[in-house]
Amino acid sequence: MNSKTRVIVVDDSALVRSLLSEIINRQTDMECIGTANDPLIAREMIREMNPDVITLDVEMPRMDGIDFLGRLMRLRPMPVLMISTLTERGAEVTMKALELGAVDFVAKPRVGVANGLSDLASEIVDKIRVAAVARVHRTLAAAPAPTGGPAARPSQTPPASQAPLLGRLSTEKIIAIGASTGGTEAIREVLTHLPADCPAIVITQHMPPGFTTSFAARLNSLCQIKVKEAEDGERILPGHAYIAPGGKHFSINRSGANYVAVIDDAAPVNRHKPSVEVLFRSVAACAGRNAVGVMLTGMGADGAVAMREMKLAGSYNYVQDEASCIVFGMPREAIAHGAADEVLPLTQIAPALLTRLRTGNAHHRI
């Protein structure tokens, strides 16, 4: 039971391979069992050594890291931590990697790689530990992402008999979603099944600066609702979903009958920035009985206490079940704190939300 987590590092940079190996081998609970400078070598090493986790770069010779990841997750699913360069293209590619099944990512600097990776050492090993216990599922070939032009809308449009039923809801209704590891795809699963006239949605997904813009843009290309990165002072509108900007806290306030976004640069809460706790606490204070809470997959306990505050203020809360989570940390803690009204598989959360909003019984408990 005391066996170490066995890691293979895949990166075309000898310096990065050396640094990551050193960081991993300094830990008492993990070891780097091999390194590869391209995916074809990595493929043979994985077959021979059967690692628990691999770290994977994106731009490599002979085969792109994303192509390799797609093949790996179809044929031999395993926990993968992406090591991505913090650029606009890097952010877009990282979103694709998470869609294909990577557990998480670390953003490495473009310059000063040695010092940068050393500064990120604790984040890297923490995410390797999370990846080692994550539930990873075989993935099907993903449809290509939309490129250019107006936002494409998905085929998951609700039947005509259902689509208009939310239109008369009070604009005061609001849905608050919190997520961490595995959350990008869980959020996509929920949002793509919601209609264009859905109440406003506010979302905190643990993510560093530079990546939430691409995350929001990708969701916007797939959803019937409009998805954007939240901006300080803007009105929170129905039919819109607002993503907390990476590296900033996101909360809501009231301005008369309206909700308004608040973005601030305060200290991390529960070690996170953005923090689900910050968003959920503001929703409890400002929305109360008009709110519906959703806690999705993620490591740790961020948001559990504030989700209980939401429930005490009158909100109705859904929590993702263990079997469908990549990591069951945040949902488990929400349940343990008595914050959950219903615990559901991921695919049932959007239908449950719609049923509750359509029947207008968000204020009543069974």
Long-range contacts (C-beta under 8 A, 24 or more apart in sequence): 4-28, 4-29, 4-30, 4-31, 5-29, 5-30, 5-31, 5-52, 5-53, 5-128, 5-129, 5-132, 6-30, 6-31, 6-33, 6-49, 6-50, 6-51, 6-52, 6-53, 7-31, 7-32, 7-33, 7-51, 7-52, 7-53, 7-54, 7-55, 7-128, 8-32, 8-33, 8-34, 8-35, 8-36, 8-42, 8-45, 8-46, 8-49, 8-51, 8-53, 8-54, 8-55, 9-34, 9-35, 9-36, 9-54, 9-55, 10-35, 10-36, 10-37, 10-38, 10-39, 10-42, 10-54, 10-55, 10-56, 10-57, 10-60, 10-65, 10-68, 11-35, 11-37, 11-55, 11-56, 11-57, 11-60, 11-83, 12-37, 12-38, 12-57, 12-59, 12-60, 12-61, 13-57, 13-113, 15-113, 15-114, 16-57, 16-83, 16-108, 16-113, 16-117, 19-113, 19-114, 19-117, 19-118, 20-55, 20-83, 20-117, 20-124, 23-117, 23-118, 23-121, 23-124, 23-125, 24-124, 24-125, 24-128, 26-121, 27-125, 29-129, 30-125, 30-128, 30-129, 30-132, 37-61, 38-62, 38-63, 39-63, 39-65, 39-67, 39-68, 42-68, 43-68, 43-72, 46-72, 46-76, 46-78, 51-78, 52-78, 52-79, 52-132, 53-78, 53-79, 53-80, 53-81, 53-128, 53-131, 53-132, 54-78, 54-79, 54-80, 54-81, 55-80, 55-81, 55-82, 55-83, 55-124, 55-128, 56-80, 56-81, 56-82, 56-83, 56-97, 56-102, 57-82, 57-83, 58-82, 58-84, 58-85, 58-90, 58-93, 58-94, 58-97, 59-85, 65-97, 66-93, 66-96, 66-97, 66-100, 69-97, 69-100, 69-101, 69-102, 70-100, 70-139, 70-141, 70-142, 73-100, 73-101, 73-136, 73-138, 73-139, 74-138, 74-139, 74-140, 74-141, 77-101, 77-136, 77-137, 77-138, 77-139, 78-136, 79-103, 79-131, 79-132, 79-134, 79-136, 80-131, 80-136, 81-105, 81-106, 81-124, 81-127, 81-128, 81-131, 82-106, 83-108, 84-108, 85-109, 85-110, 86-110, 86-208, 86-210, 87-210, 88-210, 88-214, 91-210, 91-211, 91-213, 91-214, 91-215, 92-214, 92-218, 94-211, 94-214, 95-184, 95-211, 95-214, 95-215, 95-218, 96-145, 98-184, 98-185, 99-142, 99-184, 99-185, 99-188, 100-139, 100-142, 101-136, 101-137, 101-139, 103-127, 103-130, 103-131, 103-134, 103-136, 103-181, 103-182, 103-326, 104-130, 104-131, 104-181, 104-182, 107-208, 107-210, 107-211, 127-181, 130-181, 130-299, 130-327, 133-327, 134-181, 134-182, 134-326, 134-327, 135-325, 135-326, 135-327, 136-326, 145-218, 145-221, 146-221, 146-222, 151-220, 151-221, 152-221, 152-222, 153-223, 153-224, 154-192, 154-222, 154-223, 154-224, 156-192, 156-193, 157-195, 157-224, 158-193, 158-195, 158-354, 162-195, 162-354, 162-358, 163-195, 163-196, 163-197, 164-197, 165-358, 166-195, 166-197, 166-198, 166-199, 166-354, 166-357, 166-358, 167-197, 169-197, 169-199, 169-238, 169-357, 169-360, 170-290, 171-199, 171-200, 171-237, 171-238, 171-257, 171-258, 172-257, 172-259, 172-287, 172-290, 173-199, 173-200, 173-238, 173-290, 173-291, 173-292, 173-357, 173-362, 174-199, 174-200, 174-201, 174-202, 174-236, 174-252, 174-259, 174-283, 174-287, 174-290, 174-291, 174-292, 175-199, 175-200, 175-201, 175-202, 175-291, 175-292, 175-293, 175-294, 175-353, 176-201, 176-202, 176-203, 176-279, 176-280, 176-283, 176-287, 176-291, 176-292, 176-293, 176-294, 176-310, 176-315, 177-201, 177-202, 177-203, 177-204, 177-293, 177-294, 177-295, 177-296, 178-203, 178-204, 178-205, 178-276, 178-279, 178-280, 178-293, 178-294, 178-295, 178-296, 178-298, 178-302, 178-303, 178-307, 178-330, 179-203, 179-204, 179-205, 179-206, 179-276, 179-295, 179-296, 179-297, 179-298, 179-330, 180-205, 180-206, 180-272, 180-276, 180-297, 180-298, 180-299, 180-300, 180-302, 180-327, 180-329, 180-330, 181-206, 181-297, 181-298, 181-299, 181-326, 181-327, 181-329, 182-296, 182-297, 182-298, 182-325, 182-326, 182-327, 183-296, 183-297, 183-298, 184-215, 186-296, 186-297, 186-320, 186-325, 186-326, 186-346, 187-219, 187-296, 188-218, 188-219, 188-222, 189-346, 189-347, 189-349, 189-350, 190-294, 190-296, 190-346, 190-349, 190-350, 190-353, 191-219, 191-222, 191-223, 191-225, 191-227, 191-241, 191-350, 192-222, 192-223, 192-224, 193-350, 193-351, 193-354, 194-223, 194-224, 194-225, 194-350, 194-353, 194-354, 195-224, 195-225, 195-354, 196-224, 196-225, 196-239, 197-238, 197-239, 198-225, 198-238, 198-239, 198-357, 199-238, 199-357, 200-236, 200-237, 200-238, 200-239, 200-240, 200-241, 200-242, 200-259, 201-225, 201-240, 201-241, 201-242, 202-230, 202-236, 202-241, 202-242, 202-250, 202-252, 202-261, 202-279, 202-283, 203-241, 203-242, 203-243, 203-244, 203-279, 204-244, 204-250, 204-274, 204-275, 204-276, 204-278, 204-279, 204-303, 205-243, 205-244, 205-274, 206-272, 206-274, 206-276, 206-298, 206-302, 207-244, 207-246, 207-274, 208-246, 208-247, 209-245, 209-246, 209-247, 209-248, 210-246, 211-246, 212-243, 212-244, 212-245, 212-246, 215-243, 216-243, 219-243, 230-261, 230-263, 231-261, 231-263, 232-261, 232-262, 232-263, 232-264, 233-260, 233-261, 233-262, 234-260, 234-261, 235-259, 235-260, 235-261, 236-260, 236-261, 244-274, 244-279, 245-274, 246-274, 247-273, 247-274, 248-273, 248-274, 249-273, 249-274, 249-275, 249-278, 249-279, 250-274, 250-278, 250-279, 251-278, 251-279, 251-281, 251-282, 252-279, 252-282, 252-283, 252-286, 252-287, 253-282, 253-286, 254-286, 259-286, 259-287, 269-302, 270-300, 270-301, 270-302, 270-303, 271-300, 271-302, 272-300, 272-302, 275-302, 275-303, 276-302, 276-303, 276-306, 276-307, 276-330, 277-302, 277-303, 277-305, 277-306, 278-306, 279-303, 279-306, 280-306, 280-307, 280-309, 280-310, 281-306, 281-309, 283-310, 283-315, 284-309, 284-310, 284-312, 284-313, 284-315, 285-313, 287-313, 287-315, 288-313, 288-314, 288-315, 289-313, 289-314, 289-315, 289-362, 289-363, 290-315, 290-362, 291-315, 291-316, 292-316, 292-317, 292-318, 292-353, 292-356, 292-357, 292-362, 293-317, 293-318, 293-339, 294-318, 294-319, 294-320, 294-349, 294-353, 295-319, 295-320, 295-330, 295-331, 295-334, 295-339, 295-340, 296-320, 296-325, 296-330, 296-331, 296-346, 296-349, 297-324, 297-325, 297-326, 297-327, 297-328, 297-330, 297-331, 297-346, 298-327, 298-329, 298-330, 298-331, 299-327, 299-329, 299-330, 300-329, 300-330, 300-333, 301-329, 301-330, 301-333, 302-330, 303-330, 303-334, 304-330, 304-333, 304-334, 304-336, 304-337, 304-339, 305-337, 307-334, 307-337, 307-339, 307-340, 308-334, 308-337, 308-338, 308-339, 310-339, 311-338, 311-339, 311-341, 314-363, 315-362, 316-341, 316-356, 316-362, 316-363, 316-365, 317-341, 317-342, 318-342, 318-343, 318-344, 318-349, 318-352, 318-353, 319-343, 319-344, 320-344, 320-345, 320-346, 320-349, 321-345, 321-346, 341-365
